């Protein structure tokens, strides 16, 4: 079913229960006129403890960590206070890759091998910048239905070190930094298109079929133009790699429902059943084949 968009939340909101740092919420999508469940909006979570971003900046300078990380109706998002080397402060609004896009990147990361991963990271960042160029006008047009004068800002691609319990691949995404001044409100630190881009990053690609770069084939081609060795199965279309350390030489996908078995939706009719035995050769399934 189509996924609804989040609304623009610029109006003041009542405080939520105190939950600051690594708050994850798995919720049903919300519409433009719906309210998020209490305690799941980053502005609620942060504003309950820190009335304004300037208050949060003081806390960070005193050694606290002020961060909201969660998922509302798309891929993982993050809202946190960051301090620059020159002492200035900003609120980082970040969206991370997820779903099919993340699977394609993970397979490409394995395909590249250790010797080429520095080059791969630069290529991924360049491809994500190009992807945002394609996505930004679409998100902007959606919001202009309610706010005709809206202009979406340009997000920058970024990478971070691999997570302790992740697959070993760096974490990739988009972000924007909102400067913090004495009069800055939490509402000033949220851009609607940036938040809504979590939907495009999440892998719910059926909602954005009209954006070629968001389809597995289009994103794979975009990555390959930047030297990133992304590979899809020629039959089922899943992202695959044959360099995973536990499956060396076997084309496999991160999709645990298929793994090394090709789930080609266009496979031929089932083989005839044997007269006496219970098994056929089809029980082994078919391998993936790189496109």
N, C-alpha and C positions, 0 to 999 in steps of 0.2 A: 504494500500500500504506500502511497506517497507520504513522504516525511514532511511534517509541518516545519515552518520556520520559527525561530525565536523572535520575540518582539523587541523593540528598542526600549530599554529600561533606563530612561533618563530621570524619571521622577523619583523623589525620595521614597525609601522603602523602610518599613519598620525593622528594627534589629532582629537578628536571628539568634538561636542559641550559640554559645561560644564554641566555635570549632574553627581553628585556624591552621593550617598545615596539613597537607595530604588528605583532604576531604574528598572522598570519591562517592558519587551518587549515580546509580544506574536507574534512570527514570524513563517514563514514556515521553515521547516528544511533546512539546508544547506549542501552541499557536501564538499569533501576534497578540491576541486579546486574553490569553491565559496567564495566570500567575504560576510561577514555579512553586513547588512545595516548600514550605518554610524551612530554612536552613540549608538550601541547596544552591542559592544564588551567591556567587562570590562576593557581590557587594553587601549582601546581608551578613555573610559570615565575617567579612573583614570589618565592616562598619560597626558591628556589635561591640567589638573590642577596641577598635581604633576609629574614633568619630570622623577623622579626616586622614588622607594620605600623609599629611605632615606629621601627624601623631605616630603613624606607623614608621615613618622614617626615623623619628627619634628612638623608637624601640629598636630598630635595626642597628642604629649607631651605638646603642647600649648593649648590643650583643644578641638580641632576639632574632629569630627567623620569622618573617611575615610572608606567608605564602598560602594560596588556595590552589589545589590541583584537583581537578574533577572532570566528569563527563556528564553532560546534560542530555544532548540529543545528537551526538556525533563523536568524533575522536577526542582524545584527552586534551584538556586545556589547562593553562596555568596563569595565575594572576599573582604577582609578587613584587616586593620592593627590592630594587637593585641600586647599589651605590657605585658610581664611577670612580676612577682613580683620582679625579680632581675634586671629589667630595660631593658633586652634584647627585641628586637622587631622581629616580624615575620609577614608574610602575610598568613592569613588563607584562604585556598581554600576549600570550603565546598559544599556538595551536600546533599539535604534533601529528605526524602522519599516522595513519591507522588502516585497518582493513586490508583491502587488496593492494593499495599503494605501498603499505609497509611490507607486505609479503613480497612484492616485486623487488623492493629495495633489498630485502634480506637475501633473496636468491642471488641478486646481482653482487652483493657483498661477498657471498661465498664464491661465486664464479670468478671474481677478480683475483682472489688469492692474496696472501699477505704482501707480496711485493708491489702490488698495484693499488693498494687500498687508499694511499694518500691521493693518488690521481682520481680514484673513484669518488672520494668525498668532495673534491672540487667539482667534479662533473654532476654529482647529485645536487649540490647547492645551486649550480647554474641552471639545472633542469627545473628545480623547484621555483626559482625566480621566474622562469618562462611559464611554468604552470600557473603561477599567481597572476601573471599578465593576462592569461586566458580566463581565469576564474573571476578576477576582480570586476570586470564590467557586468558579468552576470549577477553577482551578488549586489552590486550597486543598483542595477535595474530593479531587482526585487524590493529593495528598501525604498527606492524612489516612488513606488506605488503608494507608500504612506508619507514619505518625506521628499517631495519633488526637488528640493534644493540640496539633497545629500550628495556628497562626493566621497568615495571610498579612498582611504589612504593606501599607500604602497607598503606592503609587509616585506620584511627581509627574511630570506632563508637563513637557517642557522643549524649548527650541529653541536651536540654535547657528547661527553664521554659515555660509553656504554653503561647501562644500568647494572647494579650488582647482580641481579637475578634475571637479567635479560639474555638475549641470544648472543651477546658479544659484539653486536653491531652498534655503532654510534646512533644516537637518537637524533632524528631530523625533524624540522618543522619550520613554521613561519612565526615571526613576532614583530611587535611594534613597541616602542618605548614612549610612554607618556610622561613628560617632565612634571615634576612635583614642585609647586610653589606654595606660599602661605595660604592662598585662597583656593587651591585645587580641591575639588570634591571627588569622591569615589566615582560618581557618574561621569566626571571628565576623563576617567582613565579606562573607559570601555568604548571601543568602536564596534558598532553593530556588525559591519561586514566582516571584521576580523573574527568576531565570535561565531558568526554564521558560517565562516569558512571551515569550521570543525565538521560541518556536514559534508563538505566536499572531500575532506581528508579522511572521512570515516570508512569509505568503501561502499557507501550506499549509492552506487553508481547509477542505478536505474532512475534516480531522481534528476540526474544531470546528463542524460543521454545526448543532449544537444551540445555538450562540450567535449569534442573529440579527445582532447588531452587528458580528460579524466577517465576515459575508457582504458582497460588494460592494454589494448594494442597501441592506442595513442600515447599513453604514458611510457610504454616500453620503447616506442620509436623516439620519443623525446629524450629519454635517458641515453639511448644508443647514439644519438646525435652528439651527445656530450661525452662519449667514450665510456659510458657505463654499460657493462655487459649483461643487460637484462635479457632474460629468455622466457618465452611462453611456450607451453605445449601446443604443437600444431593441431592436435585433435580436440582437447578439452578446453584449451585457452588458459589453464592455470599457470601461474609463475612457477618455474622449476629451476633446479640446480643439480648438477651431478658432482659437486665438490663438497657436499656436506661431510664433515669428518666421520660421521657414523654411517654414511651411505655412499662412500667414495665410488664413483663409477656408475651409480644408479641415479637416473633422473627422478627427482622427488620434489614434492611441493610442501610448503608449510601447512597447507590445509590438512588437518589430521583426519578429515573424513575420507580423503583419497590417498594421501601420502604417495607411495610409489605406484599406485594404481590409477590409470587414466580413467576418468569418468566422462568419456566422450558421449555427449548427449545424442550424437548422430550415429551411434553404433548400430550395426545390422541386427537382424532378428536373432533371437537366442538359438543356440545349436540344439538339434534334436536330443531328447533325453534317451539314455541307454535303456535297454530292456531289463537288465538285471541289476547293475550297479546303481549307486546313488549319485556318483560324481561324474562331471564332465571336465574336459580340459578348460572350459570357461571359468572354472572355480579359481584359477590362478589370475584371472583378470588380464588386462593389457597394460604394457608399460607406456610411460610418457614418451613423446617424440618431440624434440625441439623444433620450433618453427624456423 
